[in-house]
Amino acid sequence: LPFPGSFQEAGVIQCAYNLNFPLQAVPASSSRFPEAWSAFSVSSPAVVLETAEDRPGAVVLRLYEAHGSTVVAWLRTSLPVGEVTLCDLLERPVARSRLPLEERGIRLSFTPFRVLSLLLVLRR
C-alpha cells in the first residue's frame, strides 16, 4: 500500500485488516437490529481489537497498541457486561485487576506496542 506521510496517518494497519479480514454480512431480522450495531468499538485508531473469544458467561478480548505511542483509549460494548478483569497472555485473570465500568466505557492505558487481555463477565 503506497502512502504519503507516516503509516499511522495513512491508516495502513486498518487497510491491512480490511484486506485480510473482510466483513461478512450475516442476515438478521430488522426488528432485532433496527440500526447499525457493533458489539465493540475502540476510541483510538492506535489501538486494535485483535480478537474476541466466547466463554461460558463471558468474553475474552485481546487488544494492542499498534502505533508505538502512549495512549488512553475507551472500549465500548453493547453487551451486558457486569465485570471487567485484566488477564495475562494465557487468559488467566490477574489478581486485584478489576477495571471500573464507566459511562464512556472501559478506560484502557497503553504504552507502545502493549498487549492487553480482558475478561468481560456478562450479566445474566
C-alpha positions in Angstrom: 0.0 0.0 0.0 1.8 3.2 -1.1 1.1 6.1 1.1 2.3 9.6 1.8 3.4 10.6 5.4 3.5 8.1 8.2 1.8 4.7 8.3 -0.2 5.9 11.3 -1.7 8.9 9.3 -2.3 6.7 6.3 -4.2 4.1 8.3 -2.1 1.2 6.9 -3.0 -1.2 9.8 -6.7 -0.7 9.3 -6.3 -1.2 5.5 -4.4 -4.4 6.1 -7.1 -5.7 8.4 -9.8 -4.7 5.8 -7.9 -6.6 3.1 -7.1 -9.7 5.1 -10.3 -10.0 7.1 -13.2 -8.6 5.0 -16.5 -8.0 6.7 -19.0 -10.8 6.3 -22.7 -9.9 6.1 -25.0 -12.1 8.2 -28.7 -11.9 7.6 -30.7 -10.7 10.6 -34.2 -9.6 11.2 -34.6 -5.8 11.1 -36.7 -5.9 14.3 -33.8 -7.4 16.3 -31.2 -4.9 15.0 -33.1 -1.8 13.9 -30.0 0.2 13.1 -26.3 -0.3 12.6 -24.9 -2.5 15.5 -21.4 -3.3 16.7 -20.5 -5.4 19.7 -17.3 -3.4 20.4 -15.7 -0.1 19.5 -12.4 1.5 20.5 -11.9 5.3 20.6 -8.3 5.4 19.3 -7.1 4.3 15.9 -3.8 3.4 17.6 -5.5 0.5 19.5 -6.5 -2.6 17.6 -9.1 -5.1 19.0 -7.4 -8.2 17.7 -9.7 -11.0 18.9 -12.8 -11.7 20.9 -13.4 -15.2 22.2 -16.6 -16.6 23.7 -16.5 -18.2 27.1 -19.5 -19.5 29.1 -21.0 -16.3 30.5 -18.0 -14.2 29.4 -15.9 -12.9 26.5 -12.1 -12.6 26.4 -10.7 -9.7 24.4 -7.1 -9.0 23.2 -6.2 -5.5 22.2 -2.8 -4.0 21.4 -1.3 -0.6 20.7 -0.1 -0.5 17.1 1.4 2.9 16.5 4.3 2.9 19.0 2.6 5.6 21.2 1.3 6.0 24.7 -2.4 6.4 24.5 -5.6 6.2 26.6 -8.5 4.5 24.8 -12.1 3.8 25.7 -13.5 0.4 24.9 -17.3 0.5 24.4 -19.5 -2.5 24.2 -23.2 -3.1 23.6 -23.0 -6.4 25.5 -24.4 -6.6 29.1 -21.1 -6.5 30.9 -21.1 -6.9 34.7 -17.4 -7.1 35.4 -14.1 -6.5 33.6 -10.8 -8.0 34.7 -7.3 -7.9 33.2 -5.9 -11.2 32.2 -2.4 -12.5 31.5 -1.5 -13.7 28.0 -2.7 -17.2 28.9 -6.1 -15.5 29.6 -5.9 -16.2 33.4 -7.4 -13.3 35.5 -4.8 -11.2 37.2 -5.4 -10.8 41.0 -6.9 -7.4 42.0 -7.1 -6.2 38.5 -10.8 -5.3 38.1 -11.4 -2.3 35.8 -14.3 0.1 36.5 -17.2 0.3 34.1 -17.8 3.9 33.3 -20.4 5.8 31.3 -17.9 6.2 28.4 -16.9 2.5 28.6 -13.8 0.9 29.9 -10.7 3.1 30.2 -7.5 1.4 29.0 -4.0 2.8 29.1 -1.4 1.6 26.6 2.3 2.1 26.3 4.0 1.5 22.9 3.0 -1.9 21.5 1.5 -3.1 24.8 -0.9 -6.1 24.6 -3.9 -6.2 27.0 -6.2 -9.2 27.5 -9.6 -8.6 29.2 -12.2 -10.9 30.6 -15.6 -9.4 30.3 -18.1 -11.3 32.6 -21.6 -10.9 31.3 -24.7 -10.1 33.4 -27.4 -12.7 33.4 
